[in-house]
Amino acid sequence: MSDNSNTMLTYLRQNPRMMGVLFTLTLLLAQAGNASANMATIISGP
């Protein structure tokens, strides 16, 4: 696990733009999850 973590840190040090891309992707996925949860409908009983 630590080796994988070091690999990711090394990659992000070599490609600093990817930090911004990953952060933006995280924000978009979090917002999409909230939006889809708000669109869910509740069907109560038969």
Phi and psi restraints in degrees (value plus and minus 20) as a CYANA .aco file:
   2 SER   PHI     -85.4   -45.4
   2 SER   PSI     -56.9   -16.9
   3 ASP   PHI     -84.9   -44.9
   3 ASP   PSI     -61.0   -21.0
   4 ASN   PHI     -84.5   -44.5
   4 ASN   PSI     -59.0   -19.0
   5 SER   PHI     -84.4   -44.4
   5 SER   PSI     -62.0   -22.0
   6 ASN   PHI     -84.7   -44.7
   6 ASN   PSI     -56.6   -16.6
   7 THR   PHI     -83.7   -43.7
   7 THR   PSI     -63.4   -23.4
   8 MET   PHI     -85.6   -45.6
   8 MET   PSI     -62.8   -22.8
   9 LEU   PHI     -82.1   -42.1
   9 LEU   PSI     -61.4   -21.4
  10 THR   PHI     -83.3   -43.3
  10 THR   PSI     -63.5   -23.5
  11 TYR   PHI     -81.3   -41.3
  11 TYR   PSI     -64.5   -24.5
  12 LEU   PHI     -89.0   -49.0
  12 LEU   PSI     -50.6   -10.6
  13 ARG   PHI     -87.3   -47.3
  13 ARG   PSI     -55.3   -15.3
  14 GLN   PHI     -99.5   -59.5
  14 GLN   PSI     -44.5    -4.5
  15 ASN   PHI    -150.3  -110.3
  15 ASN   PSI      56.5    96.5
  16 PRO   PHI     -84.4   -44.4
  16 PRO   PSI     -42.8    -2.8
  17 ARG   PHI     -85.4   -45.4
  17 ARG   PSI     -47.8    -7.8
  18 MET   PHI     -86.1   -46.1
  18 MET   PSI     -45.6    -5.6
  19 MET   PHI     -81.7   -41.7
  19 MET   PSI     -63.6   -23.6
  20 GLY   PHI     -85.6   -45.6
  20 GLY   PSI     -60.0   -20.0
  21 VAL   PHI     -84.0   -44.0
  21 VAL   PSI     -65.8   -25.8
  22 LEU   PHI     -84.8   -44.8
  22 LEU   PSI     -58.7   -18.7
  23 PHE   PHI     -85.0   -45.0
  23 PHE   PSI     -65.0   -25.0
  24 THR   PHI     -83.9   -43.9
  24 THR   PSI     -60.8   -20.8
  25 LEU   PHI     -83.2   -43.2
  25 LEU   PSI     -59.4   -19.4
  26 THR   PHI     -83.1   -43.1
  26 THR   PSI     -63.1   -23.1
  27 LEU   PHI     -83.6   -43.6
  27 LEU   PSI     -63.9   -23.9
  28 LEU   PHI     -84.1   -44.1
  28 LEU   PSI     -60.7   -20.7
  29 LEU   PHI     -87.0   -47.0
  29 LEU   PSI     -56.7   -16.7
  30 ALA   PHI     -85.7   -45.7
  30 ALA   PSI     -60.7   -20.7
  31 GLN   PHI     -89.9   -49.9
  31 GLN   PSI     -57.1   -17.1
  32 ALA   PHI     -86.1   -46.1
  32 ALA   PSI     -57.7   -17.7
  33 GLY   PHI     -84.0   -44.0
  33 GLY   PSI     -63.2   -23.2
  34 ASN   PHI     -85.7   -45.7
  34 ASN   PSI     -60.3   -20.3
  35 ALA   PHI     -85.9   -45.9
  35 ALA   PSI     -61.6   -21.6
  36 SER   PHI     -89.6   -49.6
  36 SER   PSI     -52.2   -12.2
  37 ALA   PHI     -88.3   -48.3
  37 ALA   PSI     -55.1   -15.1
  38 ASN   PHI     -91.6   -51.6
  38 ASN   PSI     -46.7    -6.7
  39 MET   PHI    -103.9   -63.9
  39 MET   PSI     -29.7    10.3
  40 ALA   PHI     -85.8   -45.8
  40 ALA   PSI     120.7   160.7
  41 THR   PHI    -128.7   -88.7
  41 THR   PSI     128.7   168.7
  42 ILE   PHI    -124.2   -84.2
  42 ILE   PSI     104.4   144.4
  43 ILE   PHI    -128.4   -88.4
  43 ILE   PSI      94.7   134.7
  44 SER   PHI    -121.6   -81.6
  44 SER   PSI      91.7   131.7
  45 GLY   PHI      49.3    89.3
  45 GLY   PSI     154.5   194.5
